[in-house]
Amino acid sequence: MIVLTGATGSLGSNLLSKLLSYGYEVAAIVKTNSSLAWIEKWKSNENIKLYNLEEINPRIIFEENKIDVIVHTATEYGRGDDAISKILEPNLILPIRLIELGIEHDTACFINTDSYFNKGGSPYFNLLNYSLSKKSLWIWLKRLLNQIRIVNVTLEHNFVYVDEVADAFIKLIEYGRTHEFTFKNFEVGTGESVQVRDFAQMISDLSCSPSSLGFGDVLYRSDEIMDSKADISPLLELGWVPKIGIREELAQILQSYGVTVDVR
């Protein structure tokens, strides 16, 4: 069985769908105020169990099931005036609690969803508390790697299709279950760098938007990440290949919102 945090989010719900389609049993962790809209159609699936950690002790999950892999996709960005404790709970405390239980119950592997904001080695001040919480977890993972296999997934924010990200996680779950290692880092993305300007222009062109795009109207932040792309060669070796181009992805998204798309 797979423990999945963040199951009601964008990545988590897509991954949940993939896991169930492949016949995995899933213990999906939810919160009291989580919207179940994205996973409503799977709630009656016999291979899924929902656990609300605000109502139960997470130990129950491991006592009731044989857990093979823990996949941590839950995250809290802490935009606005969110308390630091609200950020640390899902980003640091929850995964550490699950790892401790996994070690105690002989779980094979823990898979963490990491942020590309930490790739440069310095905190990203626009989301400083979020960035520090993710960096803190990375440090703790390094301390625990001799007790449980650790896969750290650096998720690039370069417009990769979420369905293909979920496919990558499926590959990594199987890798974590069947291979002997201590710590592995994988970067997930298209492998190419896409400028935000080009991305915005592509949306405008596809949707035939009459809006004027004010490129350069807002100054860059001092610590803005100007170029970042994933090294996907380790994932390619596992047989994962991003198949959908960014223009096709955007067309599908726009059409899902009822937008007439110019695909020429």
URCOR-V388686 format. One record per residue. RES is the residue in three letters. NEAR is the number of other ideal C-beta (glycine too) atoms within 10 Angstrom. Layout:
res:RES near:NEAR
res:RES near:NEAR
//
This chain:
res:MET near:19
res:ILE near:23
res:VAL near:27
res:LEU near:28
res:THR near:25
res:GLY near:25
res:ALA near:28
res:THR near:21
res:GLY near:19
res:SER near:13
res:LEU near:20
res:GLY near:27
res:SER near:23
res:ASN near:20
res:LEU near:29
res:LEU near:27
res:SER near:17
res:LYS near:16
res:LEU near:25
res:LEU near:18
res:SER near:10
res:TYR near:11
res:GLY near:7
res:TYR near:19
res:GLU near:17
res:VAL near:22
res:ALA near:22
res:ALA near:25
res:ILE near:27
res:VAL near:22
res:LYS near:16
res:THR near:8
res:ASN near:6
res:SER near:19
res:SER near:11
res:LEU near:14
res:ALA near:9
res:TRP near:17
res:ILE near:22
res:GLU near:11
res:LYS near:9
res:TRP near:20
res:LYS near:10
res:SER near:7
res:ASN near:14
res:GLU near:7
res:ASN near:14
res:ILE near:19
res:LYS near:16
res:LEU near:16
res:TYR near:20
res:ASN near:11
res:LEU near:19
res:GLU near:9
res:GLU near:9
res:ILE near:10
res:ASN near:12
res:PRO near:17
res:ARG near:13
res:ILE near:13
res:ILE near:21
res:PHE near:21
res:GLU near:10
res:GLU near:12
res:ASN near:17
res:LYS near:10
res:ILE near:21
res:ASP near:18
res:VAL near:23
res:ILE near:26
res:VAL near:29
res:HIS near:24
res:THR near:25
res:ALA near:23
res:THR near:21
res:GLU near:18
res:TYR near:14
res:GLY near:19
res:ARG near:10
res:GLY near:5
res:ASP near:6
res:ASP near:13
res:ALA near:10
res:ILE near:11
res:SER near:8
res:LYS near:13
res:ILE near:21
res:LEU near:18
res:GLU near:17
res:PRO near:19
res:ASN near:25
res:LEU near:19
res:ILE near:13
res:LEU near:20
res:PRO near:21
res:ILE near:15
res:ARG near:15
res:LEU near:23
res:ILE near:22
res:GLU near:15
res:LEU near:20
res:GLY near:24
res:ILE near:13
res:GLU near:11
res:HIS near:14
res:ASP near:11
res:THR near:22
res:ALA near:17
res:CYS near:24
res:PHE near:26
res:ILE near:24
res:ASN near:21
res:THR near:24
res:ASP near:22
res:SER near:22
res:TYR near:20
res:PHE near:23
res:ASN near:17
res:LYS near:15
res:GLY near:11
res:GLY near:6
res:SER near:11
res:PRO near:17
res:TYR near:20
res:PHE near:11
res:ASN near:13
res:LEU near:17
res:LEU near:13
res:ASN near:18
res:TYR near:21
res:SER near:20
res:LEU near:19
res:SER near:24
res:LYS near:24
res:LYS near:19
res:SER near:14
res:LEU near:24
res:TRP near:17
res:ILE near:9
res:TRP near:16
res:LEU near:21
res:LYS near:13
res:ARG near:8
res:LEU near:17
res:LEU near:16
res:ASN near:10
res:GLN near:14
res:ILE near:19
res:ARG near:22
res:ILE near:23
res:VAL near:23
res:ASN near:19
res:VAL near:21
res:THR near:22
res:LEU near:21
res:GLU near:22
res:HIS near:11
res:ASN near:21
res:PHE near:16
res:VAL near:23
res:TYR near:20
res:VAL near:15
res:ASP near:16
res:GLU near:18
res:VAL near:22
res:ALA near:20
res:ASP near:21
res:ALA near:24
res:PHE near:27
res:ILE near:16
res:LYS near:15
res:LEU near:23
res:ILE near:24
res:GLU near:15
res:TYR near:21
res:GLY near:23
res:ARG near:13
res:THR near:9
res:HIS near:13
res:GLU near:6
res:PHE near:12
res:THR near:12
res:PHE near:13
res:LYS near:18
res:ASN near:15
res:PHE near:24
res:GLU near:22
res:VAL near:26
res:GLY near:25
res:THR near:20
res:GLY near:18
res:GLU near:15
res:SER near:14
res:VAL near:15
res:GLN near:11
res:VAL near:10
res:ARG near:11
res:ASP near:12
res:PHE near:14
res:ALA near:14
res:GLN near:13
res:MET near:17
res:ILE near:18
res:SER near:14
res:ASP near:14
res:LEU near:20
res:SER near:17
res:CYS near:10
res:SER near:12
res:PRO near:6
res:SER near:9
res:SER near:7
res:LEU near:12
res:GLY near:7
res:PHE near:10
res:GLY near:8
res:ASP near:6
res:VAL near:7
res:LEU near:7
res:TYR near:9
res:ARG near:10
res:SER near:7
res:ASP near:13
res:GLU near:9
res:ILE near:13
res:MET near:7
res:ASP near:7
res:SER near:16
res:LYS near:15
res:ALA near:24
res:ASP near:14
res:ILE near:21
res:SER near:10
res:PRO near:15
res:LEU near:23
res:LEU near:12
res:GLU near:8
res:LEU near:14
res:GLY near:10
res:TRP near:20
res:VAL near:12
res:PRO near:22
res:LYS near:10
res:ILE near:13
res:GLY near:12
res:ILE near:18
res:ARG near:14
res:GLU near:12
res:GLU near:19
res:LEU near:19
res:ALA near:19
res:GLN near:13
res:ILE near:15
res:LEU near:16
res:GLN near:13
res:SER near:8
res:TYR near:7
res:GLY near:6
res:VAL near:14
res:THR near:9
res:VAL near:16
res:ASP near:10
res:VAL near:8
res:ARG near:5
//
